[in-house]
Amino acid sequence: MKSQTRSTVTRSPSSVRINPAKGLSNALARFFTEFTLSVANVLRMTQRTDWVFAFALFIAAFALYARTVAPGLLDGDEGEFQTNIYKLGVSHTGYPLFFLSAKLWTLVVPVGTIAYRANLFSAFLGALTIGALYPVLRWLTGNRVAAALAAILFAASRVEWSQAVIPRVYTLNSFFSVAVTALFFLWRVGKVNLTIPVFVFGLSLTNHRTMIWFAPAIGLFILWADFQLTIARTLPRGNWFSILRVWIERSALFKPRRMVELAAALGLPLLLYSYVWLRGESDVGVEFHWKDFNDMILGGNARTWLRYGSFDWLVSRVTDLYLPLLVEQFTPLGFVTGLVGMRALILNRVPRGWQSTLPARGVFFFILLANLGNSAFGLVFNTIDVEKFFIPSYLTFLFFVGVGIAVIGNWLAAHLPKGHWSGQSALAVVFVGAAGFLIAQNYARNDWSARTDVAAAWNENLSLPLEPNALIVGPWETLTPLEYSQYVENLRGDLERWKVLTQKQYLGLVPYGSRQEDIERAVRAGRAVYLTVAPNETETLTALAEEFRLTRVAELWRVIDLPPRAIVPPDKSAAAFRDKNGRAIELLGSTISPSANLRVGDFVLVTLFWRAAKSPGARLTMSLRIVDAAERVIAQRDSEPASGMRPTLGWGAQEIVQDDAGIFVPRDAAPGAYRFEIVVYDSATVQDWETASGARFRIGEVDILPDVK
């Protein structure tokens, strides 16, 4: 109590001498004491019933998100995050709090793979946001039904849900949006010390810097509240300058000690950014050097995606982008209810149970400024997935929705005839129906529970006997599963990764350009080179298809040091494959490279030449097989012609189609004589097309030698 008494004494700032070290030490001690007392105070404010409601909502949301969460390995940003959570690396511009807390989560929640745990962490944070929303809105509006319904709406909203099923930072950002807003309101009614919300705001910036757009709302809210509490009721006479001077003299906010405390509360969590420097040397994600301080610590690289236009352009971004997204999140009903809540706060017609010491208009302007700040950033941040940057904007609008539900519920309770359902019950039915509609609409879009394609593809890739020190080349997004396999699962650490840009407009961002010439040199030097994307799917590697032979191997493309066009055999048929209806295709001939001295583990290219008198009228699969003397198939590759690039349905009459098929000799194959066979079957019915000698046609023989150690 003595320290509180001294803090109200008016002193001239110039008369106070400050020892910075001692001031910081005292500020930290006071902060931790106040933090403990504030937490205890907040816990006492909420009734046990409301904690049960909050926990139930958390469990329900977590069940929904966990049911739809991705089951394992992903590519792109998500795959990179999964790896860097494990190895505590740096992705994008850091996110130190997210990576540190996610790493801790993977250590204490031993369920499934590291990839699955990383995905589940976002689901947990999304559910935690829902659990936090309820007690905050319950305390604000005094209405359990309104708080629960608003929380359920947000849980079912598409964009928030979409971020709760993959390992990204946005569900933690949602939690901070709720926590920061609630704590500043609690400070305004005297329930917590100002250092608490300031500290949490600083901590939120170590997860995602877009929280900075809350700063204008926070700053004005603090200043206006302090002005009202200090001199608004006894406003001194004089001009605005003299009023300002008296305010500063009387206010405890501007006292040096208080400013040191607040600066420490804000700055202390920002020290987490030292993580970026400590963990910034990595070949997964990004490297950090001091020259990158502006881009990676201050978020300066965001300017790359900022786009500005005329007033008409801005209006179109609001009407064509933001408003449709906002309506989509909460349905038109939720949107209109939010407008009702805004009107109620502006007119100071708050719902029954409203915190009487919390100014309604102050709440309105805080939420409005926070909403506008976050919305403005999203409008000018021109990325393909900009919708997730609007999440804090959706959340702030949800506060208006909660107030609107409470106001409408009060009105219905007062105007419905006796004997009918209560206003609360009617609202509950309507908004639960709206939430059910959102779940039905969004479930299929946000259900990642069957997304096993990435894991399956890389399991297949790495099950192949890829040559030691082979080079894997592709866009960074396609290489993140390989990074996960190497760092997390300790698989094939010998494989070298080259990241390339696929669009020419970005070539200036990297020192190595397209790497086209580097790849050519590696292939001609005899190195095994694999691409994660076909060259024709890029703008930068198309020349590879003009220089070399390419064939699909599992989900990779092998670049082979052979001309793209092989020598067409003489115009005669080696075999004709027919179905029961008489449709036929001809095999004109084949080549095997290398043709001799094959060893176990070697990669073999088999080139087949096909022709049809007329279109086969079916999608056919060519099955290339290596068969031993005992008629056992030791290796098999099934694919449509030319690695799926020339399906038989597209063949012209008498057109000769070159079909390059690559296959590995298994490492466990015993030395001896083997033969290559081809089988053709209908892709839809799996019915074989047969030759005169049966379905299996021999195209060559080879002796396989033992591996040389």
Protein Blocks (a to p, Z undefined) as FASTA:
>chain_A
ZZmmmmmpccdfklpccdfklmmmmmmmmmmmmmmmmmmmmmmmpcfklmmmmmmmmmmm
mmmmmmmpcfbdcehjllmmmmmmmnopaehjlommlmmmmmmmmmmmcghjfklmmmmm
mmmmmmmmmmmmmmmmmmmnopaklmmmmmmmmmmpmklmmmmmcccfklmmmmmmmmmm
mmmmmmmnopacfklmmmmmmmmmmmomklmmmmmmmmmmmmmmmmmmmmmmmcceddfk
lmmmmmmmmpmklgmklmmmmmmmmmmmmmmmmmmmmmmgccehjaddfklmmmmmnomm
mmmmgccddfklmmmmmmmmmmmmmmmmnojklmmmmmmmmmmmmnopacehiafklcfk
lmmmmmmmmmmmmmmmmmmmccfklmmmmmmmmmmmmmmmmmmmmmmmmmmmmmpcghia
cfklmmmmmmmmmmmmmmmmmmmmmmcklmmklmmmmmmmmmpccdehiacdddfklmmm
mmmmmmmnopaklbccddddfbfklmmmpmnlnolmmmmmmmmnopacddfbdfklpckl
mmmmmmmccddehjbccdddbdfbdcddddddfbdcddfkopacddfbdcdddfbhiaeh
iacddddddddfbdehiacddddddddfkopafbdcdddehhhpacfklpcehiacdddd
dddddfkbccdddddddddddfklopacddfkbjbdcfbdcddddddZZ
